[in-house]
Amino acid sequence: MALRKHRTDAAIAANEADAARGDASAYWVCLALLLAMVTLAMRIASMW
């Protein structure tokens, strides 16, 4: 019984680690998109 609980706790910890990595990836993707939008806006503004 203790072994089953230990496996469950390990699985929960692994899932939380994966979720944290996924959140970090989403953060960097959003930051890159924001930077690209600002760069594009600056280029459009400089053409006018």
C-alpha positions in Angstrom: 0.0 0.0 0.0 2.8 2.4 0.8 4.5 1.7 -2.5 1.3 2.6 -4.4 1.1 5.9 -2.5 4.7 6.6 -3.2 4.2 6.0 -6.9 1.1 8.2 -6.9 3.1 11.0 -5.2 5.9 10.7 -7.7 3.4 10.8 -10.6 1.8 14.0 -9.2 5.2 15.6 -8.7 6.2 14.7 -12.3 2.9 16.1 -13.7 3.5 19.3 -11.7 7.0 19.6 -13.1 5.7 19.1 -16.7 3.0 21.8 -16.1 5.6 24.2 -14.8 7.8 23.6 -17.9 4.7 24.2 -20.1 3.9 27.4 -18.4 7.5 28.6 -18.8 7.3 27.8 -22.5 4.1 29.6 -22.9 5.6 32.6 -21.2 8.6 32.8 -23.6 6.3 32.3 -26.6 4.1 35.2 -25.5 7.1 37.4 -24.8 8.5 36.7 -28.2 5.2 37.4 -29.9 4.9 40.7 -28.0 8.4 41.7 -29.0 7.6 40.9 -32.6 4.5 43.0 -32.5 6.4 45.9 -31.0 9.1 45.6 -33.7 6.5 45.5 -36.5 4.7 48.5 -35.1 7.9 50.5 -35.0 8.7 49.6 -38.6 5.2 50.6 -39.7 5.5 53.9 -37.8 8.9 54.6 -39.3 7.5 54.2 -42.8 4.9 56.9 -42.3 
